[in-house]
Amino acid sequence: MHQNNELVRTKTLVKNTIVVIDATPFRQWYESHYVLPLGRKRNPKHQKTEDENDVLNKKRSEKVMKKYLERQKFAKVEAALEDQFISGRILACVSSRPGQCGRSDGYILEGKELEFYLKKIKSKEINIRK
């Protein structure tokens, strides 16, 4: 926690800061909520662990499966966001004021906003290499 407080104190972590976060908890929630794989490398050599198989291939009652099939109609994830899930890191924006309330809330970037920041990051990488 010392490190997090240091970021707030030095005004590195403020409202509307773009941060890179771990995609695992979001992927796990998506897979359990929609019963669809997200951000998995389509490599046949990759052996799924038992935990991954449990969530996606678990036996469910007819009523529960009907509920999941209904949810799956609205479970589309755009390609740019799915690429981030494959890499295991996603861009997010801090929407709260971490120094004021003592915690940091935010949202995952998607659509035009994600596209904009990905372009910015790529252009910075190109400038650094030159």
TIZA-574576 format. One record per atom (N, C-alpha, C): residue number from 1; chain; atom name; y negated, z, x. Coordinates in pm, whole numbers, plus 32768, in hexadecimal, padded with zeros to 4 digits. Each point is the difference from the previous one (the first is absolute). Layout:
i/ch/at/Y/Z/X
NUM/A/CA/Y/Z/X
...
END
This chain:
i/ch/at/Y/Z/X
1/A/N/8078/8000/8051
1/A/CA/7F88/8000/7FAF
1/A/C/7F82/8000/8056
2/A/N/800B/8031/8078
2/A/CA/7F8C/8005/8059
2/A/C/7FC8/7F74/8016
3/A/N/805A/7FA0/8010
3/A/CA/7FD5/7F78/8018
3/A/C/7FB5/7FC7/7F88
4/A/N/8032/8019/7F87
4/A/CA/7FC0/7FCC/7F88
4/A/C/7F73/8039/7FF3
5/A/N/7FF2/8081/8018
5/A/CA/7F7C/803F/7FF7
5/A/C/7FA2/7FC5/8069
6/A/N/8037/7FE0/8073
6/A/CA/7FB1/7FC4/806B
6/A/C/7FC7/7F79/7FD3
7/A/N/804F/7FB1/7FB9
7/A/CA/7FD1/7F7E/7FCF
7/A/C/7F8F/8012/7F9B
8/A/N/8009/8065/7FAC
8/A/CA/7F98/8019/7F9C
8/A/C/7F82/8032/8046
9/A/N/8012/805C/805E
9/A/CA/7F8E/803E/8044
9/A/C/7FB1/7F99/8051
10/A/N/8045/7FA3/803F
10/A/CA/7FBC/7F99/8050
10/A/C/7FD3/7F89/7FAB
11/A/N/8010/800D/7F7E
11/A/CA/7FD9/7F98/7FA0
11/A/C/8048/7F7A/8019
12/A/N/807D/8009/802D
12/A/CA/8053/7F89/8010
12/A/C/8043/7FDF/7F7D
13/A/N/8025/8068/7FB4
13/A/CA/8043/7FEF/7F80
13/A/C/7F9D/8024/7F91
14/A/N/7FC5/7F9A/7FC4
14/A/CA/7F9D/8014/7F96
14/A/C/8028/7FAC/7F87
15/A/N/7FB2/800A/7F96
15/A/CA/801D/7FB2/7F88
15/A/C/7FFB/7F6A/8021
16/A/N/805A/7FB5/7FC5
16/A/CA/800D/7F6F/8010
16/A/C/8032/7FD4/808A
17/A/N/8038/805C/804D
17/A/CA/803F/7FDB/807E
17/A/C/8083/7FB8/7FE2
18/A/N/801C/7F95/804A
18/A/CA/807E/7FB8/7FF0
18/A/C/8062/803B/8065
19/A/N/8073/802D/7FCF
19/A/CA/8064/803F/8055
19/A/C/8087/7FB9/7FEF
20/A/N/8055/800E/8064
20/A/CA/8088/7FCB/7FFA
20/A/C/805C/8076/7FE5
21/A/N/8052/7FF5/7F96
21/A/CA/805A/806D/7FDC
21/A/C/8091/7FD1/7FFC
22/A/N/805A/805F/8002
22/A/CA/8090/7FE3/7FFB
22/A/C/8026/7FCE/7F75
23/A/N/804C/7F94/7FFB
23/A/CA/8024/7FC2/7F80
23/A/C/807C/803E/7FBF
24/A/N/804B/8051/8049
24/A/CA/8081/8032/7FCF
24/A/C/7FF9/8049/7F7B
25/A/N/7FA6/8063/7FEE
25/A/CA/7FFF/8046/7F7F
25/A/C/7FE1/7FA4/7F89
26/A/N/7FA9/7F9F/8015
26/A/CA/7FDB/7FA3/7F95
26/A/C/8075/7FA2/7FE0
27/A/N/8046/7FD4/8069
27/A/CA/8075/7FAA/7FEC
27/A/C/806D/804B/7FB5
28/A/N/8017/807E/8026
28/A/CA/8067/804F/7FBD
28/A/C/7FDD/8016/7F6D
29/A/N/7F80/801B/7FE3
29/A/CA/7FD7/8012/7F74
29/A/C/8015/7F7F/7FB2
30/A/N/7FD5/7F8F/8038
30/A/CA/800D/7F7F/7FBD
30/A/C/8092/7FE2/7FE1
31/A/N/8056/8016/8063
31/A/CA/808E/7FE1/7FED
31/A/C/8042/805B/7F99
32/A/N/7FD6/807E/7FFA
32/A/CA/803B/8059/7F9C
32/A/C/7FC5/7FE7/7F75
33/A/N/7F83/7FD3/7FF9
33/A/CA/7FBD/7FEA/7F80
33/A/C/8029/7F7B/7FC0
34/A/N/800D/7F98/8053
34/A/CA/801F/7F7B/7FCC
34/A/C/8090/7FD2/801D
35/A/N/8047/8047/8054
35/A/CA/8088/7FDC/802B
35/A/C/8002/7F71/8037
36/A/N/7F9F/7FE2/8052
36/A/CA/7FF7/7F80/8046
36/A/C/7FE4/801C/8093
37/A/N/803B/7FB2/805C
37/A/CA/7FE1/8015/808E
37/A/C/7F73/7FD0/8020
38/A/N/7FBD/8047/805B
38/A/CA/7F79/7FDA/8028
38/A/C/7FF4/8010/8097
39/A/N/7FD1/7F97/8041
39/A/CA/7FE6/8008/808F
39/A/C/807D/800D/8054
40/A/N/806A/7FC5/7FD5
40/A/CA/807C/8003/804E
40/A/C/800E/7F7B/8049
41/A/N/8020/8007/807E
41/A/CA/8015/7F86/804C
41/A/C/807E/7FBC/7FCD
42/A/N/7FF5/7F81/7FE8
42/A/CA/8071/7FB5/7FC7
42/A/C/805F/7FD5/8070
43/A/N/8035/8061/8046
43/A/CA/8059/7FE6/8071
43/A/C/808D/802C/7FDB
44/A/N/8061/7FA4/7FFE
44/A/CA/8087/8026/7FD8
44/A/C/8042/8063/8061
45/A/N/7FD4/8003/807E
45/A/CA/8039/805C/8061
45/A/C/7FD5/8090/7FE4
46/A/N/7F8E/800E/7FBE
46/A/CA/7FCA/8086/7FE3
46/A/C/8059/8046/7F9A
47/A/N/803E/806C/8029
47/A/CA/8057/804C/7FA7
47/A/C/7FAC/8067/7FB5
48/A/N/800A/7FFF/7F7D
48/A/CA/7FB7/8062/7FB0
48/A/C/803F/8089/8011
49/A/N/7FAC/8065/8006
49/A/CA/8034/8087/8008
49/A/C/802F/802B/7F77
50/A/N/804B/806B/7FFA
50/A/CA/8034/8031/7F81
50/A/C/7F8F/8027/7FA2
51/A/N/7F94/8038/8039
51/A/CA/7F8F/802B/7FAE
51/A/C/7FC0/7F89/7FB8
52/A/N/7FF0/7F90/8048
52/A/CA/7FC5/7F88/7FC5
52/A/C/805B/7FCA/7F92
53/A/N/8081/8002/8016
53/A/CA/805F/7FCF/7F9C
53/A/C/8000/8058/7F84
54/A/N/7FF0/8082/8011
54/A/CA/8002/805D/7F8F
54/A/C/7F95/7FDD/7F9A
55/A/N/7F87/7FEA/802D
55/A/CA/7F90/7FE8/7FA5
55/A/C/8010/7F7B/7FB7
56/A/N/8024/7F98/8047
56/A/CA/8003/7F7B/7FC4
56/A/C/8081/7FE1/7FB4
57/A/N/806F/803A/8029
57/A/CA/8081/7FDD/7FC3
57/A/C/8040/8072/7FB3
58/A/N/7FB4/8063/7FE0
58/A/CA/8035/8074/7FB8
58/A/C/8028/7FD7/7F73
59/A/N/806D/8039/7FCE
59/A/CA/802A/7FE3/7F76
59/A/C/7FA0/8044/7FA0
60/A/N/7FD3/7FB5/7F9D
60/A/CA/7FA2/8035/7F9D
60/A/C/8031/7FDE/7F74
61/A/N/7FD5/8050/7FA1
61/A/CA/8027/7FE5/7F75
61/A/C/7FB7/7F84/7FCE
62/A/N/802F/7FCB/7F90
62/A/CA/7FC4/7F88/7FC6
62/A/C/7F6E/8017/7FDB
63/A/N/7FE5/8074/7FC7
63/A/CA/7F78/8021/7FD4
63/A/C/7FA0/8005/8078
64/A/N/802C/803E/806B
64/A/CA/7FAD/800A/8078
64/A/C/7FEC/7F76/803F
65/A/N/8068/7FB0/8006
65/A/CA/7FF4/7F79/8038
65/A/C/7FA0/7FAA/7FAF
66/A/N/7FFF/8013/7F7D
66/A/CA/7FA3/7FB7/7FAB
66/A/C/7F70/8024/8024
67/A/N/7FEA/8081/801B
67/A/CA/7F7B/8030/8027
67/A/C/7FD6/7FC0/8086
68/A/N/805D/7FFC/8061
68/A/CA/7FE1/7FC5/8082
68/A/C/7FE9/7F6A/7FF5
69/A/N/804D/7FBB/7FAE
69/A/CA/7FEC/7F70/7FEE
69/A/C/7F78/7FE3/7FC3
70/A/N/7FD3/8057/7FA5
70/A/CA/7F7B/7FF2/7FC4
70/A/C/7F94/8012/806B
71/A/N/8012/8061/8057
71/A/CA/7F9F/8019/806C
71/A/C/7FFB/7F8C/8062
72/A/N/8074/7FC4/801B
72/A/CA/8007/7F97/8065
72/A/C/7FAF/7F84/7FDB
73/A/N/7FDF/7FF1/7F80
73/A/CA/7FAE/7F8E/7FD5
73/A/C/7F74/8007/803D
74/A/N/7FD1/807A/801F
74/A/CA/7F78/8013/8035
74/A/C/8002/802F/8091
75/A/N/806C/7FEB/8046
75/A/CA/8011/8038/8087
75/A/C/7FDB/7FA0/8070
76/A/N/7FAA/7FA1/7FE5
76/A/CA/7FDC/7F9D/8066
76/A/C/7FA7/803F/806A
77/A/N/801E/7FE0/807F
77/A/CA/7FAE/802C/8071
77/A/C/7FD5/7F83/8049
78/A/N/7F7E/7FF5/801F
78/A/CA/7FD0/7F87/8041
78/A/C/803A/7FF3/808E
79/A/N/8003/7F86/8032
79/A/CA/8043/7FE1/807F
79/A/C/7FC2/804B/8076
80/A/N/7F7A/8007/8005
80/A/CA/7FBE/8044/8070
80/A/C/8025/8093/8006
81/A/N/8008/803E/7F8B
81/A/CA/8025/808E/7FFB
81/A/C/8093/8013/8024
82/A/N/8054/7FA3/7FD5
82/A/CA/808E/8009/8022
82/A/C/8016/7FF1/8096
83/A/N/7FB0/7FAA/8041
83/A/CA/8008/7FF2/8092
83/A/C/7FE1/8084/8045
84/A/N/7FA0/8049/7FC9
84/A/CA/7FDE/8082/803A
84/A/C/8072/8064/7FED
85/A/N/8042/7FFC/7F8E
85/A/CA/8072/8058/7FE9
85/A/C/8072/7FDF/8061
86/A/N/8013/7F81/8020
86/A/CA/8067/7FD8/805F
86/A/C/7FE0/8039/808A
87/A/N/7F80/7FFD/8026
87/A/CA/7FD9/8036/8083
87/A/C/8005/8099/8002
88/A/N/7FFF/803E/7F8B
88/A/CA/8009/8093/7FFA
88/A/C/7F7B/8047/8002
89/A/N/7F93/7FB5/8004
89/A/CA/7F7A/803C/8001
89/A/C/7FA9/7FB4/7F9D
90/A/N/7FB2/804C/7FB2
90/A/CA/7FA8/7FC1/7F9E
90/A/C/7F71/8030/8012
91/A/N/7FA3/7FA9/7FDF
91/A/CA/7F72/8024/8008
91/A/C/7FD7/8048/7F81
92/A/N/7FB1/806A/8011
92/A/CA/7FCF/804D/7F8E
92/A/C/7F6E/8023/8018
93/A/N/7FBB/801F/7F95
93/A/CA/7F73/8026/8006
93/A/C/7FF2/8090/7FD0
94/A/N/7FB4/8050/804A
94/A/CA/7FE7/808B/7FDA
94/A/C/7F97/7FFF/7F92
95/A/N/8021/8036/7F8B
95/A/CA/7FA1/7FFD/7F90
95/A/C/7FBB/8087/7FEA
96/A/N/8032/806A/803E
96/A/CA/7FC0/8083/7FF1
96/A/C/7FA9/801B/807A
97/A/N/7FBD/8071/7FFF
97/A/CA/7FAF/8028/8073
97/A/C/804A/8072/8046
98/A/N/804E/7FE0/8068
98/A/CA/8058/8063/803E
98/A/C/7FBA/807F/802F
99/A/N/7F87/7FF6/8030
99/A/CA/7FB9/8076/8031
99/A/C/7FD4/805C/7F91
100/A/N/7FEC/7FCB/7F88
100/A/CA/7FCE/8050/7F90
100/A/C/806F/804B/7FBA
101/A/N/806C/7FBB/7FE1
101/A/CA/8068/803E/7FAD
101/A/C/8079/802E/8050
102/A/N/8005/7FE6/8082
102/A/CA/806D/8033/8051
102/A/C/8080/7FB0/7FFA
103/A/N/8002/7F95/7FB7
103/A/CA/8075/7FA8/7FFC
103/A/C/7FD2/7F70/7FF5
104/A/N/805D/7FA6/8015
104/A/CA/7FDC/7F73/8000
104/A/C/8052/7FB5/7F98
105/A/N/7FBD/7FC4/7FA1
105/A/CA/8042/7FAD/7F9B
105/A/C/7FD6/7F6F/8018
106/A/N/8051/7FA4/7FCF
106/A/CA/7FDD/7F75/8014
106/A/C/8058/7FA4/7FB0
107/A/N/7FF7/7F80/8020
107/A/CA/804F/7F9C/7FB9
107/A/C/802E/7F94/8062
108/A/N/806C/7FBE/7FDD
108/A/CA/8037/7F95/8052
108/A/C/7FB0/7F80/7FE8
109/A/N/7FDC/7FBC/806B
109/A/CA/7FB4/7F84/7FF4
109/A/C/805B/7F90/7FD0
110/A/N/7FCC/7FAC/7FA7
110/A/CA/804A/7F8C/7FD0
110/A/C/7F9E/7F94/7FD6
111/A/N/8031/7F89/7FEB
111/A/CA/7FAE/7F92/7FD0
111/A/C/7F98/7FD2/8065
112/A/N/7F89/7FE3/7FCE
112/A/CA/7F92/7FCC/8054
112/A/C/7FD6/8066/8069
113/A/N/8003/8080/7FDC
113/A/CA/7FD7/8068/805D
113/A/C/805F/8005/8079
114/A/N/8082/7FF9/7FE7
114/A/CA/8063/8000/806B
114/A/C/7FEE/7F84/8058
115/A/N/7FED/7F8E/7FBF
115/A/CA/7FEC/7F82/8048
115/A/C/7F88/8009/805E
116/A/N/7F92/8039/7FCF
116/A/CA/7F86/800F/804D
116/A/C/8018/8054/807E
117/A/N/803F/8075/7FEF
117/A/CA/8015/8059/8072
117/A/C/8068/7FCA/8062
118/A/N/8063/7FB7/7FD0
118/A/CA/8061/7FC2/805B
118/A/C/7FBB/7F98/8058
119/A/N/7FA3/7FB2/7FC5
119/A/CA/7FB4/7F9E/804E
119/A/C/7FAC/8046/806A
120/A/N/7FBF/806E/7FD9
120/A/CA/7FAC/804C/805E
120/A/C/8053/8034/8075
121/A/N/8075/8036/7FE1
121/A/CA/8057/8038/8069
121/A/C/802E/7F92/805E
122/A/N/8027/7F8B/7FC8
122/A/CA/802D/7F90/8053
122/A/C/7F8F/7FCE/805B
123/A/N/7F87/7FF6/7FCA
123/A/CA/7F90/7FCF/8051
123/A/C/7FDF/8063/8070
124/A/N/800D/8082/7FE6
124/A/CA/7FE9/8063/806A
124/A/C/806A/7FF5/806C
125/A/N/807E/7FEA/7FD9
125/A/CA/806C/7FF1/8062
125/A/C/7FE8/7F86/8058
126/A/N/7FD2/7F94/7FC6
126/A/CA/7FE4/7F86/804B
126/A/C/7F8E/8018/8063
127/A/N/7F97/8046/7FD3
127/A/CA/7F8E/801D/8058
127/A/C/8028/805B/8073
128/A/N/805A/805D/7FE8
128/A/CA/802C/805C/8069
128/A/C/8050/7FB5/806A
129/A/N/8052/7FA0/7FD7
129/A/CA/8054/7FB4/805D
129/A/C/7FAF/7FA3/8058
130/A/N/7F8B/7FD5/7FD3
130/A/CA/7FAE/7FA0/804C
130/A/C/7FC2/803D/8079
END
